């Protein structure tokens, strides 16, 4: 059985999915049908503190290496045919994403 974008997420656009793949490159090869997922949408990976070397040397990064575009071409990613991915570098913060989301929640939001 092959995957299709609509069967996975019928109400989500490919560009939204590409943004959801941040910081998972290291474990991506352990996902079920990860190669098929990579063939569905372009993927943007955001560099995070402590994971750079592990992520870029991981199984998925190595398998998809020939489809990586340079970060200066990141703006072209949404229009590229998958598999395509970019590894974005930038300012790094030691703050936890979970802690940032929790701080944003209003009391009573659950």
Number of C-alpha atoms within 10 A of each C-alpha: 3 7 12 13 17 11 9 10 11 9 9 11 12 17 15 13 17 21 14 13 15 16 18 16 25 18 15 20 16 11 10 9 12 14 15 15 20 18 16 19 24 26 28 26 20 18 21 17 12 10 13 16 11 13 22 17 14 15 17 19 21 13 12 14 15 11 16 18 16 11 15 11 9 14 10 11 21 19 11 13 13 17 18 23 27 23 22 15 13 8 7 11 9 8 9 9 10 8 9 10 9 11 10 8 10 8 8 5 5 5
